[in-house]
Amino acid sequence: MKPSILLLMALALVLSGCATRNDNGCDNVTCRPLSDSHHLTIWWPNDMRNGVQDYTQMPVR
């Protein structure tokens, strides 16, 4: 293999190891976001979740 391909693969592995998880980081109900006058927060049940994100915030117009 070419050295540039190996370097690219090594760089991709290092960066993926440093990436953070894309969840809300909340294990407690008290730190969960609530709806406000500008956003509606929708809490999804376990069977309707798409990945680790358990809520969606939608803008209110």
N, C-alpha and C positions, 0 to 999 in steps of 0.2 A: 504494500500500500504506500501511497505517497505520504510523506511526512505532514503535509498540510491537512490532509484528511484526518490523520491521527490526532493532530493538534486540535482540530475543530471538534472531534469527538470527545477528547479529554476536556476541552473547555465547556462543552455542553453538559457533561457529567458533573463537573465542578459547580456550574451555575445552577443545575437542577437540585443539587444537594443543599445549596444555600437558599433556595426559594422557600418562602413561608407558605403555610397552608392557607387556603382561601375560605376560611370559615369566620364566623363572627367572634370566635374566641370566648364565648360566654357559656359557662356551665351553670349559671345561677339565674333565676328569674329576675332578680333585682337589677342585673346589668343589661337586660334586653331592651332594645329601643321601643318606644311607644309612639303611637300616632300623635301628630300635632296638627296645627292649622294648615300646614303646607305639605304634609306627607301622610298617607294612609299606610299603616303597617299591617301586612297580612301574614298571620302565623299559619304555616302549613303543617298538617298532621304528618306523621311518619310515612304513611303510604303515598303521599302526594309530593314529597320532597324531591328536588332535583339535585342530588349531591349532598354536601354537608350543610348547605345554607338552609336554615329552617324558617326564614322569613323573607318577605319582599316588601320594599318600600316604594310606593307609587306616588307621584306628585298629584296634588289636588288642585284642580283649576277652578 
